[in-house]
């Protein structure tokens, strides 16, 4: 299981927060990205991913980076708000985080729950059973984690907002392939 709760948690996916002082509106954080982060953000924003031949070169249309980076060279900078953490983390976990399922969770001070949880390998999530006639849930949602075994979701984390998986239908990355044309956006 992996979790992402803040911009700082996105560093392992190539998105590095620098400072909030760069934003005159005071709601975005200046971040730098390496090629991994660039690819994730292109996927989130529906932009064409065009890797440069020189992996240290700033992609066309992007702002230059401020720092050089370490193991992975930083190639560009971008302003990211706290509201963007959830969609970025979903794409990061499903595309490069080796997760088959991403689950967004309502903030809950009781559990200090992560914003987005990624399930890996044999880990699984089962929705709570719902009775359509009564309009009520008849049991708890269950999660099976490698290190915990099977337990009620509510014993582990807060309220589930949404569960994301990459479907079995024809797709390229996170984009569906159009049945008639064979194109993907």
N, C-alpha and C positions, 0 to 999 in steps of 0.2 A: 504494500500500500504506500502511496505517495500522497502528499498534501501540499497545497499552495494556499497561503492565507494573506500574503502581502507582496509588494513589489520586490522586496529583498529575496523572497522565495523563488523568484523568477531568474535569479542569477545563474542557477544550474542549467537553465535553458537558453542562455545567451542574451538576457536582458538585464542591464546593470543600472540601478537607480543611482543618480549622482546628487541632485539637489532640488529642492523646491523653490529656491531663491530665483531661479531663472524665469519663473512664470509670473508675469505682472498681474494675473488674475488670481493667483494663489490657490489654484486647485489642481494643477498638474505638476508632475515631477519630471525633470530632465533626466532622461535615461540614455545610455549608450547601448548599442547592439553589436553582437558579432554576427557571423553568417547564420548561426542557428537561430538567433533572435530575429534577424531580418526575415528568414524564411517563415517563422511562426507568425510574425506581424503581417506579412503579405497574405498569409492564409486567413488570418482573422479579418482583415480589412478587404478581402476579395481583390487584392492587387496581384498583378503578374509577378511571379518570382523570377528575377533575371540575375543569376549569379554572375559576377564579373570574373574575367579570366584571372585577374590579380585579386586574390581573396582579401587583400587589405585595402582595396579601392572602394570609395563611397559609391553606392548605387545611384544612378541618375534620379534626380528629383528628391533625394534625401539630404538632410543637413549633415555636415561633416561632424565626425566625432571629435571630442575634446581630449581624450586620452588614447594611448596606444593599446592598452589591454595587456594581458599576460599570455597564457597558453593559447587563447583564441584572440586574435587581433580584433579590436573594436573597429567597425567600419562606418558607423553612422550614429546620429543622435536623433531622438524623438521625444516629444512631450507626451506623457501618459498620465491619465487621471486614475484615481482609486476605482472609479466605476468600470474601468477597462480591465481590471485584474481578473474578474470572473471569465469573460470570453477568452482572454489570452490564456488563462490557466487551463481551460477546457481543451483548447487546441493544442497547447504544449503537452499536456498529459496524453492525449490520444494520438498525436503524431510523432513526437520524439521521446515521450516519457515511458514508452513501452507499456502503456495501460490499455486495457480493452474496454474499460468503462470509466467515465468521469461523472461524479455525483456532486452537484452544488448543494450546499447546506446553509440554512438560515443561521445568522450569527446567534449564538447562545452563550451568554456569560457564564452559565452554570457549567458548561462543558468546555469552554474555550475552543469551540469547534473550528476546524479549518474551513475556509470558504469553499474549496474544491478538493475533492478526494479522488484519487485515481486507483482503481483496482487492477492488480496484475495477476498473471499466471492463473492459479487455481482459486483465487479469491472471487467471491460472488456476492451479489446483492439480490434479494428477492422482495418484490413489492408486498406491502401489507395486503392481505386478502380483503376484498371489498364486496359487500352484499348490495346489489343494485336495488332490490326490493325495499330494504330498510334504509338504504342510503348511508350505511355505517360500515366502518372497518371491523372485521371480525377477528382480527389477530394482528400481531406486530409485523413490521418489516424485519427481515433477517439479513445479517451479513455474515459471511464466512471468510475470515482472514487467516492467513497462514499462521500467524503467531498467536491468535486468540481462539481459533476454532469457530464454530457457529454460535452466534448470540444475537439477542434482539438489538436492532439498530439503535433504539432509544437508550440502551445501556452504554453506547459508545459515543454517539454524536448527536447533534441537534436535528431539527426538522429538515427533511429532504425537500429541496426546491424542485430539482429536476435531475433526471438520469439521462446521460448521453452515451451512445455507443455508435461506432461506425457500422452501418448496416451491411448486409450481405449482397445487396443489389449492386449492379455495375457502378464503379466509382473510380475517380482518380484523386487520391488524397482524401479530402473531406468533401469533394464536389461530386455530385451524381452525374452520371453520363446520360445524356438525352437519348431515349430509346430509338427515335427515328433518325436523328442526324449523327449520333455517335459522338457528339461534342460534349465537352465539359466546360463550364464557365471559366 
